Amino acid sequence: MKISICLIWIFFEANSVFAQTSLKEIGLEHGSHTVGFTHYLASDSTRTYKRIFDWNNNTIPRPIPISIWYPSKATLKGTKPMQVLDYMEILKEEEEWEYLPNEQILNWFNYANTTANQNHLKEQTITYFGLQPENGENGKYPVIVYAPSYQASSIENFALCSFLASHGYIVLSSPSRGTENRFLEGGTEKDMETQARDIEFLIKEASLLSTADLGKIATIGFSFGGLSNVLSQMRNESIKAIVSLDGSIKYQYSTLKKSPFFDIKKVDIPFIHMAQKDIPEEVMKEHNINPTLNHQFEFYDSLVYSQAYQLKFNHLTHAYFSTLGVLFQERDKRQDKSDAEIMDSYRWVSIYTLKFLDASLKNNEDGFAFLENPPVQNGMIILKTKLAQQRPFDFQDFNELASKHDYKDLETLYEETLQKHPSMQLPEGNLNNLGLQLTFNPETSQYGISIFLLATHLYPNSANLYDSMAEAYLFIGDRDNAIVNFKKSLSLNPHNQNATARLKQLQE
C-alpha cells in the first residue's frame, strides 16, 4: 500500500515502532444515520488500460472500482457490520491481487504482521454492506468525492468516509492508479490529470444515485489526491467545496500550474487545508527535504475569491491523515507522537472536515461557528483564516439577478446593482446577444424586449441595438414598435441597409 507521495514523506522503516490503536479508541462520534456500503466495478470506455500482472497484451476499457458509503435504512435483524478485513479485501482487488490469500494481506502490502495488526483485521466497523439507501431531507444528501493518496485504495480512509455518511453525506471513492496501468509515474501532471478525470467519473456516477443532491458536491483529497481534486474543481463548477488532507497542493503547486486547465481565479469556493506537523530538522537533512515546505504555501497565498482555512496538526505526520495509516502504519520514533495523540488528532481532522462540509454544503450555522470559534486544544493550531475577496460582478451575474426578477424594472435593478458593484459593466454586444437569444425563444420573448429597453437606455446612440429591438418587436408581431425602432436605427445610421429593407417591407 503506497500512501506517501513522491519522495517527500517516505515511511521510515529503519526507525519504526509498532502502533497500538483501534477504531474504538479513535473515538469518532457518529451521526444518527446507519451507514450502508457498496463496492462495484465500473468501466470508462473512453480510456484504455492494462492489468500488468496478468502478463498479456490485452487492453481493456479503464476499470474504475467504486466504493460508496451512504445513509441507509435501519439494519435487518441479524445483519453484521463489516470488519476491517472486508475493506482489506477491496484493497486486494484494487491492487489487482484479488486472489491473494487473506493471511498474506499484511505481509504483501508492507504492513507489519504483528498481533496488533492482525487484531485490526477482526475489528468491526459501523458500516453494513448492501443496505437500502435512505431518503434524506427533500429526498437527497450532499455528495462527497474522496480522492486517495498516491497509488492508494478507495478504502484508505474508510473511518472518515463512514463517519461523514453517518452524518448525512454520500461519499464516493475510487483508487488512485496510473493512466495506462496500476502504477503512477511519480506524481506527474499526467498522473494528476488521470486522477482528476477519475474524480469527474465519480461525479457522473453519483448522478445515477436517486438520493444524491448534485447541487451540493465537494471533494476531499489526501496527499496526491489533494492536488487532483483542485484541478477537478478548476474545470468543473459543480464542485462547491474542497477539503485538503495534507494535500500535495501545498507541496507540488508547480505541477498544477503545468495543467492547461490551471486558473487560480476559478477556485472561488470554500477551501480548507489541514497540514501535518513540522518535519523535524533531522528528518529533513537525512532525506534532503526542502525546509521551506514546513511553512511555504503558495497556492493558499494565491487564492483570491475563496473563503479559505489553514490548520496545522502538531501531533500528525503525513501518513496519519488516513485510517489505514493510523491503524497499520509503523511509527517513526524520530518524529511521530504517541498513539493516543495520533488518534485524537485524527478524530479532530474528521470533526473539522464534517464542520467545514456542514457549513459549505448545508449552510449550517453550527458549522460556521465551529470554524470561526474552534475549541482550544494542544494538538492543533490554526494558522490562517482567509476571507474571500468579492469576485467582480459581471454580465452573467447581472443576468442571473435579472432572471430572478423576471426581467422586470431592469433600469431600476441596474442602478441599484451598480451602487453595490461600481465596477460592473454590461457590454453592448452582450446585451444585444442576450436580447436576441431571449426574444427568439417564444417562451421568453418578452424578456428579450426588456433587455433591449435597458440596452437602449444604456447605449442610446447604438443604431445596432435599435435595429435588433425592432427585429424583436417584429418577431412578436408588434409592427408599430418595429417601425418606430427601425426608424430610430436609421436616424443614427442612415446606411443601415437592414432597417431600410425592413421599413420598405413593413410599409408596403
N, C-alpha and C positions, 0 to 999 in steps of 0.2 A: 504494500500500500504506500503510495507516494503522496505525502501531504505537504512536503516542502516545495519551494519554488526556486528554480534555477539553483544557485549555489549559496544563496544568502542564509537560508535557515535549514541547514542540514541537521538531521538528528544525530547527536554526537554520541555514538555508541561507546566510545572508549571511556567516557566519563559518566556513564549512566548508572542509575539505580532503579529498582523496580517500584512501580506505582502501587499504592494501596487505596483504591477508590471503589465507589459503587454508584449506580444510578440513584439509589435511595438517598445516599449521603449528599448528592448534589443539591437536593432539597428544592427542586422546582415546584412552585405552587401552581398546579394545573387548573385550567378553567373548567367550566361546567359541562363542556361537551365531551361525550365519548368520542374517541379518535378511531376512525376507520383507516385502513391502509390497503392500497392495491399496488401491484407491480406488474408491468407487461412490456412487451417488446413492440415498438413501432418502427417504421422504416421511412426514411426520407428518400424518395425515388429521384430527387433532383441531384443527389450526390452518390458517389460510389465509394466502396470500402473493401478492404481485405482482412480476413481473420488470419493473421500471420502465423499463428501457432497451428493452424490446420495444414500448413506446408503444401499448399497448392496455389495455383494461379487464378483461382476463381474470384471474380469481382461481383459484389452484391450491392443492392441499394444500402445506403448508410443505415445501419441498425442503431436505434436510439432506445435503450432501456429507460423506462419511465417509472419513477416511484411517486406516489401521491398519498399524502396524508390529508384527511378531511374530517369535518364534523359529521358524526354519524348518529344513527338511531341507537337506542339502548341495546346492549348486548343480549344475545339469546342466552337462555339458561344453559349453563354448562360450557359456554364458549370460553376458551382460554386465551389470554393475551399472548402476543408474540414474545418470544425470547430473543435475546441479543443474537443467538446463533442463527435465527431466521434471517436477520439482517445480514449476517456474515455470509450466508448462502447467496444472497443477492450480490455481495461483493465478489464471490467466486464467479458468478455468471458474467458480471461486467468486466472482470479481468480475463474473461474467455477461458476460464478453468472450471467450468460448471461441473465436471465430473470428478474434481478433486475430492478425495475423502475428507470428511469434516475434521477428522483428527489431525489433518495436516494444515488446517487453516492458519493457525498461529505461526507455525514454522515457515509456511510458504510465503506469507505476506509480511515477513520480517517483524513479527511481534514475539516477544519473549514467551516461551511456552512454560510459564510459571503457574503455580496453583491459583494465584490470584486472577490471572488472565483466563484460566480455564473456568473459574467460577463466574467470571463476567459473562461467558457464553451462555450460562444457565440462567442469568438474571432475567426476570420478567420485565417487560416494558408496559406502557399504558396503551399500547396500540393493538387493535384487533383486525385481523386480516379479513377483507371481503364483506364488511358490514354495509348495509344500505346507507347512502348519504342522507343527511338530514337537511330539510329546508331551513334557511336562515331568515333573518328579517327581510321582508319583501321577497323571500324565497332564495336569496343569494348571499354568498360570502365573498369577501375580498380574496384576491389571488396573489400568492407569493411564488416567484420562481427562484429556487435556490441554485446557485452556480458553485459547484465544488472547487476545491483547490486543485493544484497541478496534478493531472492524471489520476484524480481521486474518484471514489464511488459516489453514486447518488445518495447513499445512505450514511455518508461520513458524519453528518450532523443530525442523526435521527432523533436525538433527545430534543434539540431545539425545534426541529420541524414538527414533531408531535406536540410539543408544548404550545406552539403557535396554533396548531389545529384545534387543540383543546380550548383555545380562547376565541374560536370562530374565524379561522382562516383556512383556505385551501392552499396547500403547499405542494408544488411540483418540482421534481429534480431529475436530472439525467447525468450520467458520468462525464467527467472531463476526459476527452480522448482526442487523438490526433485526427488529422484531416483524412488521410488515406488508410490508417490502421490504428491500433490501440495506442500507439506511442506518440506523444507530442514531440516537437522539435527542440524544446528547451526554453519555452516561454516567448516565442517569436510573435511577430504581428500576424503571421499566418495561423498560429495556434489561437491567438486571441480572436481572430475573425471566425474561426471554426466554432469556438465555444459560443460566441455571440449569436451565430446562426442557430446553434442548438437551443439557446435561450429563447429565440424567436419561434422556433419549432414548438417549444413547450407552451408558449402563449397561444399559438394556434390550437394546440391540443386542449388547452383549457377551454377554448370556445365550444368543445364538444360536451362539456360538463354542464348539466342543467342547473346546478346550484352555484356556478361561478359568476361573480359580478365582474364583467370585463371592463367596466368603467373604473375599477379600483384594482390596479395591478402594481405590484412593487417587486423589486429584485433584491436578493441577498447574495453577496459574493464573498467567499472566503479565499484569501490568498490570491492565486491567479484568477479565480472566479470574480474577484473584486475589481479586476481590470476589464474583463469581458462584459460584465453587467453594465458598466458605464458606457462602453461602446454601444451596447444594445439600446440604451436609452437615448444616446445621441442620434440614433436613426429611427427610433420608434417612440412616438409621442404617447402611446398608450401606457407607457410606464410612468407612474406618478410618484414614486419614491425609491430611493436607493439606500441599502444598508451595506456597509463595507466592514467585514470582519478581518481586520488587519490586511485589507486588500492591497494587492500589488499596484493599485493606482497610486499609492504613496511611493513605491519603490521603482516602478517601471513606467512612469508617466511618459518618458520618451518613446516607448513602444506605442502607446495610444496615439501620440502625435503623428506617427507614421501612417495611420489609417486615413484613407481618402474621406472617411465619414467624420473625421475629427472636427468638432466645433464646440469650444468650451461654452459659448453662449447658449447652446441648446440644453445645457444642464441647468434648467430653470425650475427644478423640483426639489423637495426636501432631500437632504443627504446627511448621513451620519457615518462617521468613521471611528471604529474602536480599535485602538492600536495596542500592540504588545508593549511590555516593559522595555526600558532602555537596555540595549545589548551591552553587556559588560565589556570593558576595555580589553580584558584578557581574551575574550572570545573574538572580538573584532580583529585583534592583532594576529591571533592564531589562524584565522580564516580569511584574512585580508578583506575585511568588510569596511566599506566607506563609513567613517564615523558620523558623517552628516545625515545618514539615514535615520538616526535616532530623533532628529528634530526637524529636518527639512521636509516640507510637504508642498511642493509647487502646485499640484492640482488644486488642493484646498485653497491656497492663497490666490489662485487664479479665478475661482468661482465668483460670478458677478450677480446672477439672478437666483441663486439657490439659498434657501434658509438652511444653514449647514451647522453641524455639530461635530466636534472632535474630542475624543476621550482617549485617555491612556490608562491601561490596567497594569498597575505596578506588580501584580502577582502572576501575570500570564506571559509566557513566551509563546512564540508563534503557533506551535502545534496545538495548544490547548484552547483554541477557539473552535475546536471540533469535538464532538462526542467521542469519536474513536481515539483522538489524541489524549483526552482526559482519562479515558478508561485504560487504554492499552499501551500508550507510548512510554517508553523508558525515560526516566527523568535524567536531566543533565545536572550533576551536582555543582557545576561551575556557576549556574545561573537560575535554575528552577527553584521555586518556592516549595513549601510543604504541600502535600496532597490536599489538606483541609483548605489552605489558602487558594489553591488552584480551583478546587470545586466551587468554593464560594464565589470566586471571580467569574467562573463560567456561568454560575447562576445569575450574577448581575449582568453579564453580557446578554443573557436570554431576556432578562427583565427590560433592559434598555431597548433591545430590539422590539419587544412587544409594545412598550410605551410609545416608541417612535412610530411604529406602524399604526397604532391606535390613533395617534394624533394626525398622522399624514393621510391615512386612508379612511378613517372613520370620523375624523374631525372631533375626536374625543377630548373634552376639556381636561379630564384627569391626565391624559397622555401629555398634553401641552404643559400642564402644571408640573408634572414629574420632570420633564426635560428642562424647564426653566428653574425649578427649585429642587434639585436632586438631593437625596439623603446623603449625609456625610459618612464617608467610610474610608478606611485606611488603604484598601486595596485598589482604589481608583481615584484619579484626579481628572477634573475637567480642564482641558487646555483652552478651548475656544468655543464660543458660540458666534456664528457669523450671520448677521441679518442680511436678507436678500435685498439687493438694490431693486428699485422698481423698474421693471422692463419697460422700454419705450412703448407707449400706447400707439399702435399702428392702425393701418386701414382695416385689417382683418378684425382687430379688437373692436373698432367702431361699428363695423358691420354686424358683429355678434350682438353688440349692445342695441343697435337699431332693430335687429331682428326680434329681440326680446320685447321691444316696444311696438312691434307690428308695423315698423316703418312710419309711425305717426309723429307729427310735430318734430320733424328732423332738424329744422333750423334751431329750435329751442334746445333740443338734445345736443346739437353740435356746440352751441355756445356754452352750455353747462359743462360738457366734457372738456372743452378747450380750457376752461378755468382750472380744472383739475389736472390736465395734462397739456401745459402750454406748448410743448414741442410737437404735439400731434399734427400730422399732415394728412390731408385727403387729396392725393394727386388726381388731377383732372381725368387722366386716362383710366385710372382705376374706377372712378365714379361712372364714367361712360360705359366701361365694360360691364360693371355690375348692373347698371340700369338696364342695359340691353338683355343681359342674362335673365334678369327677373321678369322683364316685360314679355319676352318670347315664350316664357312658361305660362300657359293660360291660368294656372292656379296662383301665380304671384304677379300678374301683370300690373296691378295697381301699386304694388310695392315698387316696381320699376319706375312708375311715374313719380312717386315720392322721392326716389333717389335723384331723378333728373331735376325736380324742383329745387332740391338742395344744391345740386351741382351748378345749376344756372345762377343760383343766389351767390355761390362762392366764386364762380367764374362767369360774370355777366357779359364778358366780351368774347366768349367762345362760340364761334359760329358752328363748330362741330357738335357741341353739346345741344344747341338748339335744334340742329338738324336731326340728331339722334332722338331728342324728345319728340319731335314731330313724327318720326317714324314710330315711336312708341304709341302716340295717340292714334296714329293711323292703324296700327295693329289692333287696337281695342275698339276700332270703329268710330272714334271721335274725330270726324272730318274737320269740324270747325277749329278745334285746338291744333290739329295738324297743320292747317293752313296758316294759322297765326304764327306758329313756331318756324315753319319753313320760311315765311316772310322775314321773321326776325333773323334767321340764319343768313338769308340773302343780304339783309341790310348790313350785317357785319362782314360778309364775304360775298361780294357780287359775283364772284367766279365759281360759286358753289353749284356745279352742274346738276348734282343730285336734287337740290332744292328746286332749281329751275324746272327740271323734268317733272318732279312730283307736283309742283303747283300747276303746271300745264295740264297734267293728267287729272288733277282734282277739279279744275275749273272748266273742263270741257263739258 
